[in-house]
Amino acid sequence: MMTIGDNLLDLFLFAVTPYIALTVFFLGTIIRYRKYGFSYSSLSSQFLENRHHFWGLIPFHYGILTVFLGHLIGFLVPRDLLWWNSHPLRLYIFEVSGLVAAMLTIVGLVSMIMRRLTDPKIRVVTSTADWILLGILTLEIVSGTFVAIFHSWGSSWFASTASPYLRSIFTLSPDITFMVAMPWLVKFHIVGAFVILAAFPFTRLVHILVVPNQYLWRKPQVVRWYGKKAFLHKAV
């Protein structure tokens, strides 16, 4: 049975939080770009360590981009997605592809976290904001994977419930009735997306807005150091 407290919580989470997140996202992004434009970078640590960097970066980015594309399709063309899913084989292909991409993302994320925990040079350049971001991403990706496992056929119910809700946010008339009946895990995952959106301007994620992603298919870069060895050790 729903209580007044539950209704107020749903109202805050799904009618107020999205606009807080969007406001922080736009204002924070603009202010950071104007005042700290040089920080609009992923602040790559590849030159400090490359082998684990590669095995974390590539799976994570390919996985997260595939997952994001699947969500974007459900948001932009929900009717077409429902038509696609009307055939069982096509539905299975879409669902399995999304789950595989999610698992690939987790593998990459775990590798990235272990790299920052075990490599002394990487640990030194890892800020508190980096750890907070990795924590938020871990919760969001793991919860999304659990949603895919325990609440099957997510691509279909996303297109028929989450998509209309998200559209209602952009029309400035949030309809939370789509979210009220959702399982708590789905609610947690959606609220997590709002948290990431709000945290975006304060983390490395800002590089998404200014850096092309051709590094996903480019050839590996070769970094050559010039100078005395002692100077290099001192610089590192």
C-alpha positions in Angstrom: 0.0 0.0 0.0 1.3 3.4 -1.0 1.7 6.0 1.8 1.9 9.8 1.7 5.6 9.5 2.4 6.1 7.2 -0.6 4.1 9.6 -2.8 6.2 12.5 -1.6 9.5 10.6 -2.1 8.4 9.6 -5.7 7.4 13.2 -6.4 10.8 14.4 -5.2 12.9 11.7 -7.0 11.1 11.8 -10.3 9.6 15.3 -10.6 12.1 17.5 -8.7 15.5 15.6 -8.9 15.6 15.6 -12.8 15.4 19.4 -12.9 18.0 19.8 -10.1 20.3 17.5 -12.1 19.7 19.3 -15.4 20.3 22.8 -13.8 23.5 21.7 -12.1 24.6 20.0 -15.4 24.2 23.0 -17.6 25.3 25.7 -15.1 28.2 23.7 -13.9 29.4 22.7 -17.4 29.2 26.3 -18.6 31.0 27.8 -15.6 33.8 25.1 -15.7 34.3 25.7 -19.4 34.5 29.5 -19.0 36.7 29.5 -15.9 38.7 26.3 -16.2 38.6 25.5 -19.9 42.0 23.7 -19.7 40.5 21.1 -17.4 38.1 20.0 -20.1 40.0 16.8 -20.6 40.0 13.1 -19.5 43.3 13.9 -17.8 44.7 10.6 -19.2 47.2 8.7 -17.2 48.2 6.5 -20.1 51.7 7.8 -20.2 52.2 6.6 -16.6 51.0 3.0 -17.3 49.5 1.7 -20.5 48.9 -2.1 -20.4 46.2 -2.1 -17.7 45.0 1.2 -19.1 44.3 -0.4 -22.4 42.4 -3.5 -21.0 40.3 -1.2 -18.9 39.7 1.7 -21.3 38.7 -0.3 -24.4 36.1 -2.7 -22.8 34.6 0.0 -20.7 34.1 2.5 -23.6 32.8 0.0 -26.1 30.5 -1.5 -23.5 29.2 1.8 -22.2 28.7 3.3 -25.6 26.7 0.2 -26.7 24.5 0.4 -23.6 24.0 4.2 -24.0 23.0 3.6 -27.7 20.4 1.0 -26.6 18.9 3.5 -24.1 19.0 6.3 -26.7 17.1 4.1 -29.2 14.4 3.4 -26.6 14.1 7.1 -25.9 14.1 8.5 -29.4 12.1 5.8 -31.3 10.2 3.8 -28.7 7.5 2.7 -31.3 10.1 1.4 -33.7 11.8 -0.5 -30.8 8.6 -2.1 -29.8 8.0 -3.1 -33.4 11.5 -4.6 -33.5 10.9 -6.5 -30.3 7.5 -7.9 -31.6 9.6 -10.7 -33.1 11.0 -13.0 -30.4 14.3 -13.6 -32.1 14.9 -9.9 -32.6 14.0 -9.3 -29.0 16.5 -11.9 -27.8 19.2 -10.4 -29.9 18.6 -6.9 -28.5 18.4 -8.1 -24.9 21.5 -10.4 -25.1 23.5 -7.7 -26.9 22.7 -5.2 -24.1 23.6 -7.7 -21.4 26.9 -8.6 -23.0 27.7 -4.9 -23.4 26.9 -4.3 -19.7 29.2 -7.2 -18.7 31.9 -5.8 -20.9 31.5 -2.4 -19.2 31.8 -4.1 -15.8 35.0 -5.9 -16.8 36.5 -2.6 -18.0 35.4 -0.7 -14.9 36.9 -3.3 -12.5 40.1 -3.2 -14.5 40.2 0.6 -14.2 39.5 0.5 -10.4 42.2 -2.2 -9.8 44.7 -0.2 -11.9 44.2 2.9 -9.6 44.3 0.8 -6.5 47.5 -1.2 -7.3 49.7 1.1 -9.3 51.5 3.6 -7.1 51.9 6.2 -9.8 48.3 6.1 -10.8 47.1 6.1 -7.2 49.0 9.4 -6.6 47.2 11.2 -9.5 43.8 9.8 -8.6 41.7 12.5 -6.9 38.8 12.2 -4.5 36.4 13.2 -7.3 37.8 10.3 -9.4 36.9 7.8 -6.6 33.5 9.3 -6.2 32.9 9.0 -9.9 34.1 5.4 -10.0 31.8 4.6 -7.1 28.7 6.2 -8.7 29.5 4.5 -12.1 29.9 1.2 -10.3 26.5 1.5 -8.6 24.8 2.6 -11.8 26.3 -0.1 -14.1 25.8 -2.9 -11.6 22.2 -1.9 -10.8 21.5 -1.6 -14.6 22.9 -5.1 -15.1 20.8 -6.5 -12.2 17.7 -4.8 -13.8 18.5 -6.6 -17.1 18.8 -9.9 -15.3 15.9 -9.8 -12.8 13.5 -7.6 -14.8 13.5 -9.2 -18.2 12.6 -7.6 -21.5 13.8 -4.2 -20.3 14.1 -2.8 -23.8 10.3 -3.2 -24.2 9.1 -1.9 -20.9 11.7 0.9 -21.1 10.2 2.0 -24.4 6.6 1.8 -23.0 7.2 3.4 -19.6 10.5 5.0 -19.0 10.6 6.7 -22.4 7.2 8.5 -22.0 8.4 9.6 -18.5 11.7 11.0 -19.7 9.9 12.7 -22.6 7.5 14.3 -20.1 10.5 15.8 -18.2 11.6 17.7 -21.4 8.1 18.9 -22.0 8.2 20.4 -18.4 5.2 18.3 -17.3 6.8 15.3 -15.5 4.4 12.4 -15.4 5.6 10.2 -12.5 2.8 7.8 -12.8 5.0 5.8 -15.1 7.6 5.4 -12.4 5.5 4.9 -9.2 4.8 1.3 -10.0 8.3 0.4 -11.0 10.4 -2.0 -8.8 12.8 -0.3 -6.4 15.8 -1.5 -8.4 14.6 0.3 -11.5 13.9 3.4 -9.5 17.4 3.3 -8.1 18.9 2.9 -11.5 17.0 5.9 -12.9 17.8 8.1 -10.0 21.5 7.1 -10.4 21.4 8.5 -13.9 20.3 11.8 -12.5 23.1 11.7 -10.0 25.7 11.1 -12.7 24.2 14.0 -14.7 24.6 16.3 -11.8 28.1 15.1 -11.1 29.1 15.5 -14.7 30.6 19.0 -14.6 32.8 18.2 -11.7 34.5 15.1 -13.0 36.5 13.8 -15.9 33.3 13.1 -17.8 33.4 16.6 -19.2 35.8 15.4 -21.9 32.8 13.7 -23.6 31.7 17.2 -24.8 35.0 18.3 -26.4 37.0 15.2 -27.3 36.1 13.0 -30.2 36.1 9.3 -29.5 38.3 8.2 -32.4 40.8 6.9 -29.8 38.5 3.8 -29.7 39.7 2.7 -33.1 43.0 4.6 -33.6 46.4 2.9 -33.6 48.2 2.9 -30.2 50.2 6.0 -29.5 53.9 5.7 -29.0 55.3 8.1 -26.4 59.0 8.9 -26.5 60.8 10.7 -23.7 63.8 12.9 -24.4 66.2 14.0 -21.8 68.3 12.6 -19.0 67.0 9.5 -17.2 67.5 11.1 -13.8 65.4 14.0 -14.9 62.6 11.7 -16.0 62.6 9.9 -12.7 62.4 13.2 -10.9 59.5 14.4 -13.1 57.5 11.3 -12.5 
